[in-house]
Amino acid sequence: MIAAKKTTARTGTTKETELQNIPPEDRARMIAEAAYYRAEHRGFQVGSQENDWFEAEKEVEVILSRPPQKAPKKS
């Protein structure tokens, strides 16, 4: 999947820079793992591998585009 480089009107930043800053290898690993679990869920039937990968890319992009969560304060 090609990363979008859309400039946002409000901030002037690119969508790419809004994603959590993780190495490409880690992003690829996350996608591969998500695609594997999708394939496992459908019984590893042949013919849907590309769809598994594309859907996993979307899933990972959504996860990485969320703002990082702050750890709860200890009382």
Helices and strands as residue ranges (DSSP letters): H 15-18, H 24-41, H 49-65
